[in-house]
């Protein structure tokens, strides 16, 4: 066994635990029982390869963009992430709320990149979540051709009323899909915990990802609603133009 590779994997696994909270270098070395200098050198190498990255809002390290881009069936997610990152940073600073970039993965939407705000209380969402239960997932489904939507429903069924009350029949579901297509965004605003809005990222004429802003429900107001719709649609368009 090559010791340095084993230690690098240990560090990546450690940082992936509670992955939204940055891990301090000293904390990593102490908890993994590593020499401080050795730990620093390994972390520096992992950062240079994009497998770790420094947090923008707090001290410490998070999983890097390159790690999320691995193992994705040849899709160039790294290009999408690179095109989106500046706009996501702008959103996080402008609205001071979290944002993410997601793609479809089976019946789930999968986060491939995040930017965090500096709010003391932040909304949290899983890296993988059922598509019906997220604004990004609903948006990505709505952008599919109807025959692909039909196939998706045959494989995974319609959403339950507990998840999506207005879409538990085929007719209601298709009406919701048409509404999202017409608006150009998907907004979940009836939650008592997390509010989310998502807009499509295009590569030429194909939707390849979804850009989302999400925040605790108690900070969601009519003013914030208008600001979120404006910034998400403009930012998604700018990212699409880069692709």
C-alpha positions in Angstrom: 0.0 0.0 0.0 1.3 3.4 -0.9 1.0 5.5 2.3 0.7 9.0 0.8 -2.2 7.8 -1.5 -3.9 6.2 1.4 -3.5 9.4 3.4 -4.9 11.5 0.6 -8.0 9.3 0.3 -8.4 9.6 4.1 -8.4 13.4 3.8 -10.9 13.4 1.0 -13.2 11.1 3.0 -12.8 13.2 6.1 -13.7 16.4 4.2 -16.7 14.7 2.6 -18.2 14.1 6.1 -20.7 17.0 6.6 -19.4 18.3 3.3 -21.0 21.8 3.6 -18.8 22.7 6.6 -15.2 23.6 5.8 -12.5 21.6 7.6 -9.5 23.4 9.0 -6.0 22.2 8.1 -5.1 21.7 11.8 -8.4 19.9 12.4 -7.7 17.5 9.6 -4.2 16.7 10.8 -5.3 16.2 14.4 -8.3 14.0 13.7 -6.5 11.9 11.2 -3.3 11.7 13.3 -1.1 13.2 10.6 2.0 15.2 10.8 1.0 18.8 10.3 3.6 19.4 7.5 2.7 16.2 5.7 -1.0 17.0 5.9 -0.4 20.5 4.5 1.6 19.1 1.6 -1.1 16.6 0.7 -3.9 19.2 1.0 -1.9 21.6 -1.2 -1.6 18.9 -3.9 -5.3 18.0 -3.7 -6.2 21.7 -4.1 -3.9 22.1 -7.1 -5.7 19.1 -8.7 -9.1 20.6 -7.9 -10.1 17.8 -5.5 -10.2 20.2 -2.6 -10.9 23.9 -2.6 -10.7 26.7 0.0 -14.1 27.9 1.2 -15.1 31.4 0.0 -17.0 32.3 3.2 -15.1 30.6 6.0 -11.7 29.3 6.8 -11.0 25.7 5.8 -11.4 23.3 2.9 -14.3 21.8 1.0 -14.5 19.1 -1.7 -13.3 20.5 -5.0 -15.1 20.9 -8.4 -12.9 18.3 -10.1 -14.1 15.7 -7.6 -17.8 16.3 -8.4 -17.0 16.1 -12.1 -15.5 12.6 -11.9 -17.4 9.5 -13.0 -20.2 11.3 -14.9 -20.4 9.1 -18.0 -18.2 11.4 -20.2 -20.4 14.5 -19.7 -18.2 17.6 -19.5 -19.6 18.8 -16.2 -16.3 20.6 -15.5 -16.9 22.9 -18.4 -20.4 23.7 -17.1 -19.1 24.3 -13.6 -16.4 26.6 -15.0 -18.9 28.6 -17.0 -21.3 28.9 -14.0 -18.9 29.6 -11.1 -18.5 33.4 -11.5 -22.3 33.9 -11.8 -22.9 31.6 -8.8 -20.4 33.6 -6.7 -22.2 36.8 -7.8 -25.5 35.4 -6.7 -24.2 34.3 -3.3 -22.8 37.8 -2.7 -25.6 39.8 -4.3 -28.5 38.0 -2.5 -26.4 36.5 0.3 -28.1 33.2 -0.2 -26.9 29.8 -1.2 -26.9 28.6 -4.8 -26.1 25.3 -6.6 -25.7 23.7 -10.0 -27.4 20.4 -10.6 -28.0 17.7 -13.3 -30.3 14.7 -13.6 -29.2 11.3 -12.3 -31.9 8.7 -12.7 -34.9 9.9 -10.7 -32.8 12.4 -8.7 -31.2 15.7 -9.3 -27.5 15.6 -8.4 -25.6 18.7 -7.2 -22.3 19.2 -9.1 -21.3 22.6 -7.6 -22.3 24.9 -4.8 -21.6 28.5 -3.7 -22.5 29.4 -0.1 -23.5 32.7 1.4 -22.3 34.3 4.7 -25.7 34.1 6.5 -25.5 32.8 10.1 -28.5 30.6 9.3 -28.3 28.8 6.0 -30.6 26.5 4.1 -29.2 23.0 3.5 -30.1 20.5 0.8 -28.8 17.0 -0.1 -26.3 16.4 -2.9 -28.9 13.9 -4.3 -32.6 14.5 -4.0 -35.7 13.1 -5.7 -36.4 15.2 -8.8 -40.0 15.8 -7.9 -39.0 17.2 -4.5 -36.7 20.0 -5.7 -36.9 23.0 -7.9 -33.9 21.9 -9.9 -35.4 18.5 -10.5 -38.7 19.9 -11.5 -37.0 22.3 -13.9 -34.9 19.6 -15.5 -37.9 17.4 -16.0 -40.0 20.2 -17.5 -37.3 20.8 -20.1 -37.5 17.2 -21.4 -39.5 16.4 -24.5 -42.9 14.9 -23.7 -42.0 11.4 -24.8 -39.1 11.4 -22.4 -41.4 12.7 -19.7 -43.7 9.8 -20.4 -40.9 7.3 -20.1 -39.8 8.9 -16.8 -43.3 8.6 -15.4 -43.5 4.9 -16.5 -40.3 4.2 -14.7 -40.8 6.2 -11.6 -44.5 7.0 -11.3 -46.1 10.4 -10.6 -45.2 12.4 -7.4 -47.2 11.8 -4.3 -49.5 14.6 -2.9 -47.1 14.9 0.1 -44.2 15.9 -2.3 -46.1 17.8 -5.0 -49.7 18.4 -4.3 -50.6 19.9 -7.7 -49.0 17.2 -9.8 -50.2 13.8 -8.6 -52.3 13.1 -11.8 -51.0 12.9 -15.3 -53.1 15.9 -16.4 -52.0 18.0 -13.4 -48.4 17.0 -13.8 -48.3 18.1 -17.5 -50.0 21.4 -16.6 -47.2 22.0 -14.1 -44.6 21.1 -16.7 -46.1 23.6 -19.1 -46.2 26.3 -16.4 -42.5 25.8 -15.7 -41.7 25.9 -19.4 -43.7 29.1 -19.9 -42.2 30.9 -16.9 -38.7 29.8 -17.7 -38.1 28.8 -14.1 -39.4 26.5 -11.4 -40.2 27.9 -7.9 -41.1 25.9 -4.8 -42.5 28.5 -2.4 -45.0 26.5 -0.4 -42.4 24.8 1.9 -42.2 25.7 5.6 -38.5 25.0 5.6 -36.5 25.7 2.3 -37.6 27.8 -0.6 -36.0 27.0 -4.0 -36.0 28.5 -7.5 -34.2 27.1 -10.5 -33.6 28.1 -14.1 -32.2 26.1 -17.1 -28.6 26.1 -18.4 -28.4 25.5 -22.1 -25.6 24.3 -24.3 -26.8 25.4 -27.7 -30.4 24.2 -27.7 -30.1 21.4 -25.1 -30.6 21.9 -21.3 -27.6 20.5 -19.6 -28.0 21.7 -16.0 -30.1 23.7 -13.6 -29.0 26.7 -11.6 -30.8 27.2 -8.3 -31.0 29.6 -5.4 -32.3 28.2 -2.1 -32.9 29.9 1.3 -34.7 29.3 4.6 -38.5 30.0 4.3 -38.5 32.6 7.0 -36.3 34.9 4.8 -38.6 34.6 1.8 -40.7 37.7 1.1 -42.4 39.1 -2.0 -39.4 41.4 -2.6 -37.0 38.5 -2.3 -39.3 36.5 -4.7 -39.0 39.2 -7.4 -35.2 39.5 -6.9 -34.7 35.7 -7.1 -36.7 35.4 -10.3 -34.8 38.3 -11.9 -31.3 37.2 -10.9 -31.7 33.5 -11.6 -33.1 34.0 -15.1 -30.4 36.5 -16.0 -27.6 34.5 -14.5 -28.7 31.3 -16.2 -28.8 33.1 -19.6 -25.3 34.4 -19.1 -24.0 31.0 -18.2 -25.7 29.5 -21.3 -24.0 32.1 -23.5 -20.6 30.9 -22.3 -21.4 27.4 -23.3 
